[in-house]
Amino acid sequence: MLKYLLAGFVFGIVLIKAEVLSWYRIQEMFRFQSFHMYGVIGSAVVTGALGTWLLRQFKIRTMDGEPITITKKPFHKGVPIGGLLFGVGWALTGACPGPIFAQIGLGFGAAILVLLSALAGTFCYGAWRDRLPH
């Protein structure tokens, strides 16, 4: 458990130093006023794509020796709807799920309301999942 706590602590420091927790940086992104956030997100996409390619290319296995499988997920009409809701929430609150905890740790009191709202949204999704477009 300690290694996960340490990993989260380091991740929070990286988020702080990269200035991706700043509401102003996020607003600059959504208003197309700065490249900063696009650079951070773009480098994460490139790193993830390269990592996935390396996993497949070299048939890397888990620490237990099991093969790593990456299955394709089907596209459905709920994906753009959920993406739009996520983007609107991100633009309004200045936080996506990961940075919420780092913002709370920095003392941004409003982030507690964002966390409670995210939890309520997750609860509602679970309760209404069968009636949503999948």
N, C-alpha and C positions, 0 to 999 in steps of 0.2 A: 504494500500500500504506500510505503514511503517513496518508492520510485515514481509512482504516479503523481503524488503530491509535488515532488521535486520537478517532474516534467511540466506540470501545470504552472508552477512558480516561474520556471524558465520561460515558458510560453507567454505568460503575463508580462514578464520583463521585455521580451521581444516585441510584444504588441505596444507597450508603452514607448519604447525607444523608436519604433517605426512610426509613431504618431498615428496609428490607425484607430486609436480610441477617441481621438479628437472629434467632437461633433462638427467643428468647423472644417476639418479635413473631409469629412463625409459629405457635408453640404457642398464643398468645393467640387467634389466628384459628381454629385447629382446635378449640379449647375454647369458642369463642363468647364470649370474655371481653373482646374489644376490637373496635372498628370500624375501626381503623387500616388493616389489610391489605385489608379489604373495600373501604374507600374508595380505596386505591391501585389495586386490581384493577378496581374499578368505573369509576374515571376512565379507566383504560387501555382498557376495553371501549367506553366512550362515545366516547373520542377515535378509536379504530379504526373504530367504526361511522360516525362523522361524516366521517372521512377517506375511507372507502369510498364513502359517499353522494356526497361532493364529487367524487371521481374519476369516478363514473358520471354525475352530474348535468351536469358541465361537460366531459365527454368529454376529460379531460386525457390527454396523450400523454407518452411517455418523452422523455428528452433527445435521443434519436435520431429522434424523430418517430413512433415506432411506437405503435399504440393499446394501451392497458392493458386486458387482459382478465382478468376474475376468474371462473374456472369453478367451478361447484358441485361439491362432492365427495359421492359417495354415502355414505349412512350404512350401516354394517355392524356386526355384533355384536362385532367386535374393538374398536370405539371405547369403549364403556363399560368393557370389561375393561382396556384400556390406560389409560384415565382413572383407574380405581380403583388400578391399580398405581402410576401416577404420583403420585396423591394420598397413598398410603401411604408411598412413598419420600420424598416432600416432607415429610410429617409427622414421619417418623423422623429424617431427616438435617437438616432445616431448610434445604434448598437445592433449587431447581429448576435446570435447565441453565445459564441465563444467570448467575445470581449465584455459581455455583461458582467461577468464575475470579476474581471480585472477592473472595470469601472467601479464596481462596488468596493473592491479592495483599495482603490485610490480615494475613496470617500465621496464619490458622486452619488448623493442620496437619491436622486431621481432614477438611478439605475435599478433601485430596489423595486420601484413601480414597474419598470420595464421587465424585470425578471418575473414578477407576479403576473404580468400580462402574458408573457411568453408561456408560463406554466398554465394559465387559464386557457390559452389558445391550444396548447397540447392536449389538455383535458377535453376540450370541446371537440377536437379532431378525433380523439379516441372514442368519444361518446357518439359522434355522428358519422364515423368512418363508413359504415355500411350504406349511408344515404348520400355520400359524396361521389363525384365523378371519378372513377378509377378506370 
